[in-house]
Amino acid sequence: MAVPENFLQSVRSQFGRWKGAIGLGIVVNREGPTYSLPRKAGARGEELIYLFRERYILPVRKSCQSVLQLEYRLTGFLLPGRLVVAMGSRRLRTANPLPIALVKSSVKGVTRLMLALRHHLEFFVFQTLVCIVDCLSPRSSAWAAKFLATIIHYGLPRKWTRYAVARDNVRRAFGERYQESEIDLIIYEMWIHLFRTVVEAVQCTRKLHLHSYRKVVDFADFTRTNEAICSGRSVLMLGGHFGNWEIGTALFGIWGFPMGIIAREMDNPYLHDWFRKQRELTGHRMLLKSGDYDEMIHLLEKGGNLGMLCDQDAGPRGVFVDFFGTPASTFKSIALLALEYDAMIIVGYSIRRPDRRSDRFWSRFEVGCEAIIDPRKIVGNDPVGEITHLYTAALERAIRRAPEQYFWVHRRWKSEPRKRKIVGTTEQRLAG
């Protein structure tokens, strides 16, 4: 029985694009005839047989699927036989291969089922923890946060908690200002702060409302913020992974200044919906960082406001400005939006204040405005770089107020600048 020419051409084209192949020979041994192709010139051995098994051969999975799909189309099924894969010195064997269409559909169905079960289980556990956390008093939540932070910081392997990343980030930010023991204490207190932030995010809708916010919030230099919000222009509210950023966002919704909150879509759809509802209870609207760009533009065109975090690494194409004296890749989209839609930029913070015995209602926070940036006042030759530097420097000043409340484990300096001019240094900007 002759091998169909279209089958041979398809196999050659598939494996011709695979640069890592040991050879191009394919042999399918069955009860019927044998289909074979010559190996690549210079390859040793007489045959090379490939096996469709995702867990073994991820790099060539698509090629193997295509070959077996062609075989399935030609014969209608795969007869019992022997398929072997040879990669280096490894040889794997299997018997009685199933039709490829049945294998693919079964694998996809099982994968979707397992993923759905995992999402439901994660959400069940999360809801159980939410019910427990929502019942905690301020003292109990502070004690629980210290207990969990102690386990994370001292009990788990430091590779799991990214301790080295956090230590290097603190050292890079503050130089020789802190000793090793002080850096270790900052990281430990960072974990305490993180767990307390989670508790406060759960309790926020019950504890923070129009008639109670004065009990838990102290304002610092808030006159400028009121003037910017009431100016009639769009406002970009910027913050970082610093303090309890959810508190400051919720306050503006309580005061009647709703905004679009830009966030990343979570992998678990049930968790995503829970956080979306939490943020929208105060009148805000959650917009996805990837996918809702048109809605962001439409909101700014109508004079609306946007809230976002500005301390993520932007990759090699970002604008490199100094952050704690080291160039850090920063998104240029914030400055471009401010310039195009004449939007003012407010850099704010929400810092948790030290606990007092009299604080029986909830934690106390200092909410303030670190800087207001008006794009109309930018007169330099590089307005995008100038605005990006100004709000990054403002965030740095805020973090210096309470470094233990910054999330040091994320890689802020992940990207390094290429051979191009860096937008100023902090000392030069302050001197100018």
C-alpha positions as CSV (number, residue, x, y, z in Angstrom):
1,M,0.0,0.0,0.0
2,A,1.5,3.3,-1.1
3,V,1.8,6.2,1.3
4,P,-0.4,9.1,0.1
5,E,1.8,12.0,-1.1
6,N,-0.2,14.6,0.8
7,F,0.5,12.7,4.0
8,L,4.2,12.7,3.4
9,Q,4.2,16.4,2.5
10,S,2.3,17.4,5.6
11,V,4.6,15.4,7.8
12,R,7.7,16.9,6.2
13,S,6.3,20.4,6.6
14,Q,5.4,19.9,10.2
15,F,8.7,18.4,11.3
16,G,10.7,20.7,9.1
17,R,9.6,23.6,11.3
18,W,10.8,21.8,14.4
19,K,14.4,22.9,15.0
20,G,15.0,20.7,17.9
21,A,14.2,17.4,16.2
22,I,16.8,14.6,16.4
23,G,15.6,13.4,13.0
24,L,12.7,13.6,10.6
25,G,12.0,9.9,10.5
26,I,8.5,8.7,11.5
27,V,7.5,5.1,11.6
28,V,4.1,3.8,12.6
29,N,4.2,0.0,13.0
30,R,0.7,-1.6,12.6
31,E,-0.8,-4.8,11.5
32,G,-1.1,-3.3,8.1
33,P,1.6,-1.5,6.1
34,T,4.4,0.7,7.5
35,Y,4.7,4.4,6.8
36,S,8.2,5.7,7.0
37,L,10.2,8.8,6.1
38,P,13.9,9.2,5.9
39,R,15.8,10.7,8.7
40,K,17.5,14.0,8.5
41,A,20.9,13.9,6.8
42,G,23.7,13.1,9.3
43,A,21.4,11.6,11.9
44,R,22.4,8.3,13.3
45,G,20.1,5.3,13.6
46,E,17.5,3.8,11.3
47,E,14.2,5.0,12.7
48,L,12.7,7.7,15.0
49,I,9.1,7.1,16.2
50,Y,7.1,9.7,18.0
51,L,4.5,9.2,20.7
52,F,1.5,11.5,21.4
53,R,1.8,12.0,25.2
54,E,1.5,15.6,26.4
55,R,3.2,15.1,29.8
56,Y,6.3,13.7,28.1
57,I,6.8,15.8,25.0
58,L,5.5,19.3,25.5
59,P,7.9,21.0,23.0
60,V,6.7,18.8,20.1
61,R,3.1,18.3,21.2
62,K,1.5,20.3,18.3
63,S,3.6,18.5,15.7
64,C,2.7,15.1,17.1
65,Q,-0.9,16.0,17.2
66,S,-0.9,17.1,13.6
67,V,0.8,13.9,12.4
68,L,-1.6,11.7,14.3
69,Q,-4.6,13.8,13.1
70,L,-3.5,13.2,9.5
71,E,-3.2,9.5,10.2
72,Y,-6.6,9.5,11.7
73,R,-8.1,11.2,8.7
74,L,-6.6,8.7,6.3
75,T,-7.6,5.6,8.1
76,G,-10.5,6.6,10.3
77,F,-8.8,5.1,13.4
78,L,-5.5,4.0,14.8
79,L,-5.0,0.3,14.7
80,P,-3.4,-1.4,17.8
81,G,0.3,-1.2,17.4
82,R,3.5,0.3,18.9
83,L,4.4,4.0,19.0
84,V,7.7,4.9,20.5
85,V,9.3,8.3,21.0
86,A,13.1,8.7,21.0
87,M,14.6,11.8,22.4
88,G,18.3,11.4,23.1
89,S,18.7,8.3,25.1
90,R,15.1,8.2,26.4
91,R,12.6,5.8,24.8
92,L,9.0,5.6,25.9
93,R,6.5,3.0,24.8
94,T,2.8,2.6,24.7
95,A,0.3,0.1,23.3
96,N,-3.1,0.4,21.7
97,P,-3.3,4.1,21.0
98,L,-6.7,5.7,21.0
99,P,-8.2,7.8,18.2
100,I,-6.7,11.3,18.5
101,A,-10.0,13.0,18.4
102,L,-11.3,11.0,21.3
103,V,-8.1,11.7,23.3
104,K,-8.2,15.4,22.7
105,S,-11.8,15.8,23.6
106,S,-11.4,13.7,26.7
107,V,-8.3,15.6,27.9
108,K,-10.0,19.0,27.4
109,G,-13.2,17.8,29.2
110,V,-11.3,16.5,32.1
111,T,-9.1,19.6,32.3
112,R,-12.2,21.9,32.3
113,L,-13.8,19.8,35.0
114,M,-10.8,19.8,37.2
115,L,-10.3,23.6,36.8
116,A,-13.9,24.2,37.7
117,L,-13.7,22.0,40.8
118,R,-10.5,23.8,41.8
119,H,-12.1,27.2,41.4
120,H,-15.2,26.1,43.5
121,L,-12.9,24.6,46.2
122,E,-10.8,27.8,46.4
123,F,-13.8,30.0,46.6
124,F,-15.4,27.8,49.3
125,V,-12.2,28.0,51.4
126,F,-12.0,31.7,50.8
127,Q,-15.7,32.3,51.8
128,T,-15.1,30.3,55.0
129,L,-12.1,32.4,55.9
130,V,-14.1,35.6,55.1
131,C,-16.8,34.5,57.6
132,I,-14.2,34.0,60.3
133,V,-12.2,37.1,59.6
134,D,-15.3,39.3,59.5
135,C,-16.1,38.4,63.1
136,L,-12.7,39.4,64.5
137,S,-12.2,42.3,66.7
138,P,-9.4,44.8,66.1
139,R,-7.2,43.2,68.8
140,S,-8.0,39.7,67.6
141,S,-7.2,40.6,64.0
142,A,-3.9,42.2,65.0
143,W,-3.0,39.1,67.0
144,A,-3.9,36.8,64.1
145,A,-1.9,38.9,61.7
146,K,1.2,38.6,63.9
147,F,0.7,34.9,64.4
148,L,0.4,34.2,60.6
149,A,3.4,36.6,59.9
150,T,5.5,34.7,62.4
151,I,4.7,31.4,60.6
152,I,5.4,32.9,57.2
153,H,8.6,34.8,58.2
154,Y,10.2,32.4,60.6
155,G,8.6,29.0,59.9
156,L,8.6,28.6,56.1
157,P,11.7,28.3,53.9
158,R,12.7,31.7,52.9
159,K,12.8,30.7,49.2
160,W,9.0,30.2,49.4
161,T,8.5,33.7,50.9
162,R,10.8,35.5,48.5
163,Y,12.8,36.8,51.4
164,A,15.9,37.4,49.3
165,V,13.9,39.6,46.8
166,A,12.5,41.6,49.7
167,R,15.9,42.0,51.4
168,D,17.6,43.1,48.2
169,N,14.8,45.6,47.5
170,V,15.0,47.2,50.9
171,R,18.8,47.3,50.7
172,R,18.6,48.9,47.2
173,A,16.1,51.5,48.4
174,F,17.8,52.6,51.6
175,G,21.4,51.6,51.1
176,E,23.3,51.3,54.3
177,R,20.7,53.1,56.4
178,Y,19.4,49.9,57.9
179,Q,21.4,47.0,59.4
180,E,20.5,43.4,58.5
181,S,18.5,42.9,61.7
182,E,16.5,46.1,60.9
183,I,15.8,44.9,57.4
184,D,14.6,41.6,58.8
185,L,12.3,43.4,61.1
186,I,10.9,45.6,58.2
187,I,10.1,42.4,56.2
188,Y,8.5,40.8,59.2
189,E,6.3,43.9,59.8
190,M,5.5,43.9,56.1
191,W,3.9,40.5,56.5
192,I,1.9,41.7,59.5
193,H,0.7,44.7,57.6
194,L,-0.3,42.5,54.6
195,F,-2.4,40.2,56.7
196,R,-4.0,43.1,58.5
197,T,-4.8,44.7,55.1
198,V,-6.6,41.5,54.1
199,V,-8.7,41.6,57.3
200,E,-9.5,45.3,56.8
201,A,-10.5,44.7,53.1
202,V,-13.0,42.1,54.3
203,Q,-14.4,44.3,57.1
204,C,-14.3,47.5,55.1
205,T,-18.0,47.4,53.9
206,R,-19.2,46.9,57.5
207,K,-16.9,49.2,59.3
208,L,-16.3,52.1,56.9
209,H,-19.3,54.1,55.8
210,L,-20.5,57.8,55.7
211,H,-21.3,57.9,59.5
212,S,-18.2,56.2,60.8
213,Y,-15.2,57.3,58.6
214,R,-14.3,60.1,61.0
215,K,-13.7,57.6,63.7
216,V,-11.0,55.7,61.7
217,V,-9.5,58.3,59.3
218,D,-7.3,61.3,60.0
219,F,-6.7,63.6,57.0
220,A,-3.4,65.2,56.1
221,D,-3.3,68.2,53.8
222,F,-6.7,67.4,52.2
223,T,-7.6,70.8,51.0
224,R,-5.6,70.4,47.7
225,T,-7.4,67.1,47.1
226,N,-10.8,68.7,47.4
227,E,-9.8,71.5,45.1
228,A,-8.6,69.0,42.4
229,I,-11.7,66.8,42.7
230,C,-14.0,69.7,42.5
231,S,-12.2,71.4,39.6
232,G,-14.4,69.9,37.0
233,R,-11.5,68.2,35.3
234,S,-10.8,64.5,35.1
235,V,-8.6,63.1,37.9
236,L,-6.2,60.2,37.9
237,M,-5.9,58.9,41.5
238,L,-2.6,57.1,41.9
239,G,-1.3,54.9,44.7
240,G,1.0,51.9,45.2
241,H,1.2,48.7,47.0
242,F,1.6,50.7,50.1
243,G,-0.5,51.1,53.2
244,N,-4.1,50.0,52.8
245,W,-4.9,51.3,49.3
246,E,-8.4,50.0,49.4
247,I,-9.3,52.4,52.3
248,G,-8.5,55.5,50.3
249,T,-10.3,54.3,47.3
250,A,-13.5,53.5,49.3
251,L,-13.5,56.9,50.9
252,F,-13.9,58.7,47.6
253,G,-16.9,56.5,46.8
254,I,-18.4,57.2,50.2
255,W,-18.0,61.0,49.5
256,G,-19.8,60.7,46.2
257,F,-16.9,60.8,43.9
258,P,-17.1,57.5,42.0
259,M,-14.3,56.4,39.7
260,G,-13.2,53.6,37.5
261,I,-10.9,51.3,39.4
262,I,-8.3,49.7,37.1
263,A,-7.4,46.1,38.2
264,R,-6.1,42.9,36.8
265,E,-8.6,40.1,36.1
266,M,-8.1,37.2,38.6
267,D,-7.7,33.6,37.4
268,N,-10.5,32.4,39.6
269,P,-13.8,33.9,38.3
270,Y,-15.6,33.5,41.6
271,L,-12.9,35.4,43.5
272,H,-12.9,38.0,40.8
273,D,-16.6,38.6,41.1
274,W,-16.3,38.8,44.9
275,F,-13.6,41.5,44.8
276,R,-15.5,43.4,42.0
277,K,-18.6,43.6,44.1
278,Q,-16.6,44.7,47.2
279,R,-15.1,47.6,45.2
280,E,-18.3,48.6,43.5
281,L,-20.4,48.7,46.8
282,T,-19.2,52.3,47.3
283,G,-20.2,53.4,43.8
284,H,-17.0,52.7,41.9
285,R,-16.8,50.7,38.7
286,M,-14.1,48.0,38.2
287,L,-12.3,48.1,34.9
288,L,-10.0,45.4,33.7
289,K,-6.4,46.4,32.9
290,S,-6.5,44.3,29.8
291,G,-9.7,44.6,27.8
292,D,-11.5,47.7,29.1
293,Y,-9.3,50.4,27.5
294,D,-12.2,51.8,25.5
295,E,-14.3,52.2,28.6
296,M,-11.5,54.0,30.3
297,I,-11.2,56.5,27.4
298,H,-15.0,57.0,27.4
299,L,-15.0,57.7,31.1
300,L,-12.2,60.3,30.7
301,E,-13.9,61.9,27.8
302,K,-17.0,62.5,29.9
303,G,-14.9,64.1,32.7
304,G,-14.8,61.0,34.9
305,N,-12.0,59.8,37.2
306,L,-9.8,56.8,37.2
307,G,-7.9,55.1,40.1
308,M,-4.9,52.8,39.6
309,L,-1.6,51.6,41.1
310,C,1.5,53.0,39.6
311,D,4.4,51.0,41.0
312,Q,4.4,47.9,38.8
313,D,7.3,47.1,36.5
314,A,6.5,48.1,32.9
315,G,9.1,45.9,31.1
316,P,11.9,47.1,28.8
317,R,9.6,49.4,26.9
318,G,8.6,51.5,29.9
319,V,9.9,54.9,30.9
320,F,12.9,54.5,33.2
321,V,12.9,57.0,36.1
322,D,14.6,56.9,39.5
323,F,12.8,55.1,42.3
324,F,14.8,55.2,45.5
325,G,17.8,56.3,43.4
326,T,17.7,53.3,41.0
327,P,16.1,53.5,37.5
328,A,12.8,51.6,37.5
329,S,10.6,50.8,34.4
330,T,7.3,52.7,34.8
331,F,4.2,52.8,32.6
332,K,4.0,55.8,30.3
333,S,0.3,55.4,29.8
334,I,-0.6,57.4,32.9
335,A,1.3,60.4,31.7
336,L,-0.1,60.0,28.2
337,L,-3.7,59.9,29.5
338,A,-3.1,63.0,31.7
339,L,-1.7,64.9,28.7
340,E,-4.3,63.9,26.2
341,Y,-7.4,64.3,28.4
342,D,-6.1,67.2,30.5
343,A,-6.5,65.1,33.7
344,M,-5.0,66.1,37.0
345,I,-2.9,63.5,38.9
346,I,-3.3,63.0,42.6
347,V,-0.7,60.8,44.4
348,G,-2.3,59.7,47.7
349,Y,-1.6,57.3,50.5
350,S,-3.5,55.5,53.3
351,I,-1.1,54.6,56.2
352,R,-2.2,52.5,59.2
353,R,-1.4,54.4,62.4
354,P,0.0,52.7,65.5
355,D,-2.6,50.9,67.6
356,R,-4.0,52.4,70.7
357,R,-5.9,50.8,73.6
358,S,-8.8,53.1,72.9
359,D,-9.1,51.9,69.3
360,R,-11.8,49.4,69.9
361,F,-13.9,50.2,66.9
362,W,-11.3,49.5,64.1
363,S,-7.9,50.4,62.9
364,R,-7.0,54.0,62.4
365,F,-5.5,55.4,59.2
366,E,-3.8,58.6,58.0
367,V,-5.1,59.5,54.5
368,G,-3.2,62.2,52.7
369,C,-2.2,63.7,49.4
370,E,1.5,63.5,48.6
371,A,1.4,65.4,45.4
372,I,-0.9,66.9,42.8
373,I,0.4,67.1,39.2
374,D,-1.2,69.4,36.7
375,P,-0.1,68.6,33.1
376,R,-0.8,72.2,32.1
377,K,2.2,73.2,34.2
378,I,4.6,70.8,32.5
379,V,6.8,72.9,30.2
380,G,9.8,70.6,29.6
381,N,10.8,69.0,26.3
382,D,9.8,65.5,27.6
383,P,6.4,65.9,29.4
384,V,5.8,62.1,29.6
385,G,9.1,61.6,31.4
386,E,8.6,64.6,33.6
387,I,5.1,63.6,34.7
388,T,6.3,60.0,35.2
389,H,9.2,61.1,37.4
390,L,7.0,63.5,39.5
391,Y,4.4,60.8,40.5
392,T,7.1,58.2,41.1
393,A,9.1,60.5,43.3
394,A,5.9,61.4,45.2
395,L,5.2,57.7,45.9
396,E,8.8,57.3,47.1
397,R,8.3,60.1,49.6
398,A,5.1,58.5,50.9
399,I,6.8,55.1,51.3
400,R,9.6,56.6,53.3
401,R,6.9,57.6,55.9
402,A,6.3,53.9,56.8
403,P,8.6,51.5,54.8
404,E,7.2,48.5,56.6
405,Q,3.8,49.1,55.0
406,Y,5.2,48.7,51.4
407,F,5.0,45.3,49.6
408,W,8.8,44.7,49.1
409,V,8.5,41.2,47.7
410,H,7.4,42.3,44.2
411,R,10.2,42.9,41.8
412,R,10.0,46.7,41.2
413,W,13.4,46.8,39.5
414,K,13.0,43.7,37.4
415,S,13.7,45.4,34.1
416,E,16.9,47.2,33.4
417,P,17.3,50.2,31.1
418,R,18.8,49.6,27.7
419,K,21.4,51.9,26.2
420,R,19.4,55.0,26.2
421,K,19.1,58.2,28.2
422,I,17.5,57.8,31.6
423,V,15.0,60.5,32.6
424,G,16.8,62.4,35.2
425,T,17.9,61.5,38.7
426,T,16.1,62.4,41.9
427,E,18.9,64.7,43.1
428,Q,18.9,66.6,39.8
429,R,15.1,67.0,39.8
430,L,15.1,68.3,43.4
431,A,17.9,70.7,42.7
432,G,16.2,72.0,39.6
